[in-house]
Amino acid sequence: MLEDVQRMAVPELTRVFGQTGLYLRPNASIAAELSGNMLGTVISLQRRGRLLDGLVRCLDYELPLCSSTLSLVYGLFALEDSAEPELLVQEIARVLQPEGTALMIGFNPWGFSRLRWRLRGARPGAHANIGRIAADAGLEVVRRQYLGPIWPSLSRGLPDPKRTRWYDGLRVAELVVLRRRDLALTPLRMSHPAVSLRPGMSAG
């Protein structure tokens, strides 16, 4: 199921160019390499209890990265296993460059399979609220796409992304593309210096 989900996300991933990215994955059994990325370096962290672990070990809201340094954050079911999903998204917004992109993959809140994962302790509700969480962090939702099979055991390969089917809204996962939009400074029109007139003189 995860392979299908990530394959379907590759076209969106290849839209992002830059130097450095961050890959958040749910556990160490998933490969640390982010296939299909167009970046120079990708820092990969996996969930280990309440911490993110890998090259560094940290809490969700204490990423040891400088502000405005990443071109991409790719979160694979990163909100479902986070104890502080709102704080994690705020950290993602902080480390993204202006116009930087976050690709957040999570459980589709309308998919049937969410019932199966809820019984296993996952929190599908965290991703369901990503629009509000992202807005609170200063991120804009650019687009959404449903990924993967209808049910994890019914994977049948990669569908045609250009073809929309009535059941796409029931797929197991949802990709939400977020972008950090920083308001540009508005240039002010330069005013002409005042001219003092002597008695008997007029402007013109």
Secondary structure as the mmCIF struct_conf table of DSSP 4:
data_model
#
loop_
_struct_conf.conf_type_id
_struct_conf.id
_struct_conf.beg_label_comp_id
_struct_conf.beg_label_asym_id
_struct_conf.beg_label_seq_id
_struct_conf.end_label_comp_id
_struct_conf.end_label_asym_id
_struct_conf.end_label_seq_id
HELX_RH_AL_P HELX_RH_AL_P1 LEU A 2 LEU A 13
TURN_TY1_P TURN_TY1_P1 THR A 14 ARG A 15
STRN STRN1 PHE A 17 ARG A 25
BEND BEND1 PRO A 26 PRO A 26
TURN_TY1_P TURN_TY1_P2 ALA A 28 SER A 29
BEND BEND2 ILE A 30 ILE A 30
BEND BEND3 ALA A 32 GLU A 33
TURN_TY1_P TURN_TY1_P3 SER A 35 GLY A 36
STRN STRN2 MET A 38 ARG A 48
TURN_TY1_P TURN_TY1_P4 GLY A 49 ARG A 50
STRN STRN3 LEU A 51 GLY A 54
BEND BEND4 LEU A 55 VAL A 56
STRN STRN4 CYS A 58 LEU A 59
TURN_TY1_P TURN_TY1_P5 ASP A 60 TYR A 61
BEND BEND5 LEU A 65 LEU A 65
TURN_TY1_P TURN_TY1_P6 SER A 67 SER A 68
STRN STRN5 LEU A 70 LEU A 76
BEND BEND6 PHE A 77 PHE A 77
TURN_TY1_P TURN_TY1_P7 ALA A 78 ASP A 81
BEND BEND7 ALA A 83 ALA A 83
HELX_RH_AL_P HELX_RH_AL_P2 PRO A 85 VAL A 95
STRN STRN6 LEU A 96 PHE A 107
TURN_TY1_P TURN_TY1_P8 PRO A 109 TRP A 110
BEND BEND8 GLY A 111 GLY A 111
TURN_TY1_P TURN_TY1_P9 PHE A 112 SER A 113
HELX_RH_AL_P HELX_RH_AL_P3 ARG A 114 ARG A 118
TURN_TY1_P TURN_TY1_P10 LEU A 119 GLY A 121
HELX_RH_AL_P HELX_RH_AL_P4 PRO A 124 ALA A 128
TURN_TY1_P TURN_TY1_P11 ASN A 129 ASN A 129
HELX_RH_AL_P HELX_RH_AL_P5 ILE A 130 ASP A 136
TURN_TY1_P TURN_TY1_P12 ALA A 137 GLY A 138
STRN STRN7 LEU A 139 LEU A 147
BEND BEND9 GLY A 148 GLY A 148
BEND BEND10 ILE A 150 TRP A 151
HELX_RH_3T_P HELX_RH_3T_P1 PRO A 152 LEU A 154
HELX_LH_PP_P HELX_LH_PP_P1 LEU A 158 ASP A 160
TURN_TY1_P TURN_TY1_P13 PRO A 161 LYS A 162
TURN_TY1_P TURN_TY1_P14 TRP A 166 TYR A 167
HELX_RH_3T_P HELX_RH_3T_P2 ASP A 168 LEU A 170
BEND BEND11 ARG A 171 VAL A 172
STRN STRN8 ALA A 173 ARG A 180
HELX_LH_PP_P HELX_LH_PP_P2 ASP A 182 ALA A 194
HELX_LH_PP_P HELX_LH_PP_P3 SER A 196 ARG A 198
TURN_TY1_P TURN_TY1_P15 PRO A 199 GLY A 200
#
